[in-house]
Amino acid sequence: MVAYGGRVAVIGCRGSIEINPRDTMAKESCIMGVALFFATPAESRQCAALLSAGGEAGWLRPVVGSQVPLDQAPQAHHDIIQCPGAAGKIVLTM
């Protein structure tokens, strides 16, 4: 599903995945793992600014699976871990 020359950034993981290298070669694409806990404070600020800009410009469109009140965070955490094939993210609201 990645475009020709596209990039996939893996941030967080709930388990193993299987990748066929021929699929990435055919599209000359790139798959990169990202560990944000190694980022410097300056890199974290830059990342936040770029994410904000992408949301405002419309080229970053996160998939939100559900919105859950903060007091139900334990149940939301259980649901995301135990639900195989979950799509989108759970957003905690205040």
N, C-alpha and C positions, 0 to 999 in steps of 0.2 A: 504494500500500500504506500510505500515511500516513492516519491517522485524521482525522476532521473537526476542524479547528482545530489539527492536529498540526504538529510541527516536524521538519525534517530538518537535521542539522548535518553539513556536509561537512568532515571533518578528514583531510587528506592526499588525494592523488589520483594515480592511475596513468594518467590519460588523460582525454580529453574525454568528456562525457556530453551527452545530448540531453534536454531538458525541454520538455514541452508546457505552456505557461502556463495553458491552460484546465483542466488537471487540478488545478493548485494553486488556481486561483480557485474551482472547484466545491466544493472542500473547505475553502476559506478557510484554507489551510495556508501554511507559511513554509519557505523553503529558505535556509539561511545558511552561508556559508563561514567557517571558523574558522582563524586562523593563530596557533597557540599561542606562537610565538617572540616575539610582541609583548606577551605577558602579563608583568605585574610579578611579583616574587617572592610578594607577598601574593595576587595572583590565581591563581598557580600552586598555592599551598597550599590556597586555597579550592576550586579545581577538583579537586585530589586528594582533599580531604575529602568533596566531594559524590559523586565516583565511588565512593569507599569506602563511603559511606552507601548509595548505590544498590545496590551489590553485596550488602551485608549485608541490606538490606530486600527484595531480590528483584526490584525494578523495573528494574534494569540487568542484562541477561543477555547478556554478550558471546559472540559465536560464535567458538569456537576451532577452527581448521582442523586443526592438528597441533601436537605438542610435539616439539621437536628439541633434543638435547644442545648446549650452548654451543660445544663444539669443532667442531660441524658448521654453525656460523652462516654461513660463506661459501656452502655449498650451499643452505641455507635461503633466503638472500637471492636467490640465482640462481633458485630455484624460484618464489618469490613474484613476481619481476619477469617471468619467462618464461611463467608459467602463466596463460593468458587465462581469465577467469571464475572465478578462485579465490574460494572462499567461506571466510570466517572469517580468523583471524589465525594466524600461526605464533608459538608461544610458545617462547622459548629457556629450557631448564632447566639447572640447575647440579647 
